[in-house]
Amino acid sequence: MIVDAYSHVCPERLLDAISERHPGAEVAALRKNSYLFDGERRLRYMDRIGVDQQVLVLVRPPMWLGMPRPVVHALTRVANDSIAEMAAKWPDRFIAVGVLPVVDDEMMTEFHRLTTELGVRGVLIFSNIEGLPLDDASMWPLYAEAAKADVPIWIHPQHGHSYDWIKKDLVDRLFGWPFETTLAMSRLVFGGVLERYPDLKFVTHHLGGMVPFYASRADAMSQEIARYRAASLTEASEPLPGRPSQYFRKFFNDSMVNGSAAAMRCGLEFFGAERVMYGTDFPMGPNDGEDWPVEVLDTIRSLGLSAADSDLVLGANLHRIMRL
């Protein structure tokens, strides 16, 4: 079975609601690709390329930026209802992941509604929450409940605070987003989230960003943290009992590296086949998003993985962490 662990949707009911409450260029652009909301068209494409199931993850986190909290709350409920409805219409093909653009008391109530009333088995957050890091105190109630309920958390990169000029030529998304993912993973590690909740499952985009390539640097720099802290040169969290790389290896990760066999090997070598999952960013990219899923699938098949490892990456890992 082949399962796309990281594909995007934006149901029309949500598009209409956002266009009415908080219109913007990000939202207007989404209407141009009907794969985001046309389930039957998606199924025809999946059948054509041999994908059995897709995980439905809400698209484009930047559209939430600047929304007042009451509007965020209202639109989040519309988002979760409409994604759950789309998955329920084709339950053997689509797997819903809810979204929590912010985390506060109202959104914790929404988390419980997602995982009970709507029966959703995963939730999406962003790499920063209105500029706050993922080890901020506001996020810990979500981690406690997700760990208790065994609900995996998808992380999608969000725009961070940087320079205006990185938006030119989409550099903010080209390199900024994998870097944002790396920062988010780092805060979860160094901030002690994975130390306190060692079985909490996080799913990253773009194969863990820079982490597979620079994990040894994280271990080396961890020895510097105490020295810098003692000299009052940096603020530091409580020391970790283990090496940072031990915690980074706890993440689950999609395979969206745009067909780079070298990047895929690097990610598989670091995380292991049991923590890498076929994921494509569909329907982003050229030709209404039709190119990248095939490119990524061909790359995985070119690596010469064992049958067991191939099964893990192509679907078994996703089924395991979502208890399907």
N, C-alpha and C positions, 0 to 999 in steps of 0.2 A: 504494500500500500504506500502511495506517495501523498504526503500531507504538506501543504505549504503553511509553515508556522507563522508567517508574517506577511499577510496580504492586507490591503487597505480597502475600506468602504466608506461611503458617506451617503446613507439613505436619503431619498428625496424629502421625506418629512423633516429630517434634520436640516437639510439645505434650506428649505422654506423657512423654518423657524429661525435659523441663524440670519438669513437674509433680512428677515423682518426685525429682529431684535438687535443685531450687531453686524450690519453689512460691511463687506470689505472686499478687496481685490482677491484675497486668498479664497474666499467662498465663491465669488463669481467665477473664478477659473475652474472650480471643481465641476461645474455643470457641463463642461465641454467633453468629459469622458464618461460615457454612460456605464462603463464597467463598474464605476463606483456605486451605482444604485440599481443596475439592471441584473438581477440574479440569473435570469434565463440566459442572457448573453454570456455571463461569466461561466455558467455551466457548459455551454457549447465550447467555449475556449478551453476549459479544463479537460473536457472529453477529448478535444483535438490533440492536446499535448500529453495526455495520460496522467493528469493530477486527479486523485480521488477526492481529496478534501482540502478546504482552505480554512484557516483561522482568520476571522474577520476582525481587523483592528482599525480603529478610526484613523482617518487620514489627517495630515497637516496640523500639528500642534500650534503653529504660529497664529492660527485663526482665533485662538482663545486669548491672545495677548490683549490687554487693555480692557477686557470685559469687567464690568462691576460684578462683585460676588453674587448678588441676587440673580443676575442674568446668567452667570456661570451655573448656578444651582439649577435654574429652570431648564437651561439647554442641555445640561448633563443628563437630566431625566429623560428628555426627548431622545438624546443620543442613545442611551442605554435601551430604552424601549424599542427604538426603531432597529437597532442592530440585533437585538434578541428576536424581534419579529422576523427579520430577514433570515436568520439562522433557523428559526422554528419552521419556516415554510419549506426548507429542504434540510431536515435534520441529519440526514446521512451524508451530506456534502459540505455543510457549513458549520463552523464552530465559533460561537460568539465569545468575544472578549469585551467586557465593559470598559468604561473610561472614567477616571477621576482626574479632571484637569487641575483641581486643587484638593487639599485635604484639610477639612475642618469638621466640626460636629455634624453639620448637615450632610456633608459628603460621606461621613462614616455611617450615617443612617442609610445613605444611598448604597454603600458597599454591602450592607446587610440585605437590602432589598435585592440587589443584584444576585447575591449568592443564595438567596432563599426563594423569594417570590419569582424572580426571573430565571433561576436555575443556571446562571452563568458561572463558569468554572475558572475564569481568569479575568484580570483587570489590568488596564493600561494606565501608567503614569508617565510623566515627562522627566527629562534629565535634570531640570530645575523647576521649582514651583514658584513662579513669579519672582525669580531671582534667588530663591532660597535653595540651599543644597539639600540633598536627599537624606542627610543625617540630621537635619533640623528637628527640633523637638516636636514640631507640628506633625511630622510624618510617622513618629513611632507608634501612635495608636493603630494606624493602618498595618504596620508590620506585625504588631502583636496579634491582630485579628486574622490577618492573612496566614500567619504561621499556624495559628490555632485551627483554622479551617482548611489548611493545606491548599490555598488558592495561589497559583503562580502569578507573578507581577511582571507584565511586559513594560519595558522602558523604551520610550521613543525620544530621540534628541529634540530639544527645544532650543530656540534662539537664546544665546547667552548675552551677557553684557560685554561688548567688545567695541570694535571700531566700525563706523558706518561704511568704510570702504570695503569691508570684507563681503558686503552684499553684491558688489560688482562681479559679474561673471559667475554668480552662484557659488563663490568660494565659501560663503557661510554654510552652505549645504554640502558642498563637495568635501571640504576638510573640517569645517567648523562642527558639523554634526557628529562625525566619528570622534572628534576631540571632546565634544560635550558628553558623549556616551562614556568616554574614558574618565572624565572628571566625575560623572555620576557614580560610576563603579568605584572610583577611588574614595569618594566620601562614604559609600556604604561599607567599604573595607576598613579604612582608617578610622571612621566614625564609630566602629564597633557594632554595626547592625548585624553583620554575618557572624560575629562572635556571639552575640546574644541569641540570635535565631539561626543556628547553623543549618537547619533544614528548610529555611525559607527559600523559595525558588524565584529567581529573577531571570527574565529572558531579555537579552540585549539585541540590538539591531547592529548590522554591519560587523558581525563576528567579533564583538567585544572591542571595536575601535582599535586603539593603539595597544591594548593590554597584551595580546599574545607576543607582540614584537618587543615590548619593553618591560615585561614582567620581571626579568632579572635586574633591571635598573630599579624597580620598586623595592626589591629585596635589598639591594645595595644602599639605596637612599634611606631605607628604614633605620640603618645604623647611624645616619647623619641626623635624624630627627631629634634624638635625645641630646646630641651635642649642641645643635642650634637652639633647642629649647633651654638648655642650661645657660647659654649665653644670651638669652632673651632676644634671639634673632627671629624666632617664629613662635606662633601659637601651635600647640600640639595636643592631640587627643590622648586618652590613656593608652599606654603601650599595649600592643597586641601580644598574646602569648605565643603565636606562631608567626612564620614569615608571611608577608603580604601575599606572595604568590599562592600560598595555600588557600587563602580566602578568595582570591581572584578565580581560582579554578572551580569554585562552587557555582559560578554563573552558568546558565544555559544561554546559547547564542545561536542566532540564525546564520545563514551562510551567504548573506548578501554582500559579496565583495566583487560583484560585476564580472564574474568569470575568471578571476585571477587564480590560477591553480597554485601559485606560490603562496598567496595569502591564505588560501584554503588549507594547504598543508601546514602552514604555520599555526593556524587556529586549531586544527585537529591535533597537531603535536602537543600544543599547550593544554587545551581543554580536555582532549580525549573525545573519541567518537560518541561516547555516551552523553556528551553535553553540547553537541552541535546538531542543529536541525535545519533541514531544507527550508529556506525562507527567501522571498523574492522581491518584496516591495511592490508587487502587482497591485494596481495597474499603473504604476509610475513608469516613466521612461518612454522611449520611442514607440511609435506605432500603437498608441493607446495602451502602452505597457506590455505588449505581447512579446517583446524580444527578450527581456531580462529573465523571465522564468525558464525559458528554454536554455539560455546561456548558462545559468547557474546549474541547472540539471545536467547539462552536458559536461560541465566542469567536474561535478561530483563523480559522474560516471567515468571520467578520464583518469581518476586518481588511483585506480587499481585497488580500491578498498576490498576487504574481505566481504563475503556475503552477509555475515553477521553485522559488521560495522555499517555497511550500506543500508541494511534494514533499519538500524538505529537512527541514522541521519535522515533517511527519507520518510520516516513516519513513526517508528516505535518510540522514540524519545518523547515526541509530542504527546502521544497517547498515554505514555507513562506519567508524565508530570501533570496532565489534566485528568488522570484517572478515568480514561474513556474505555 
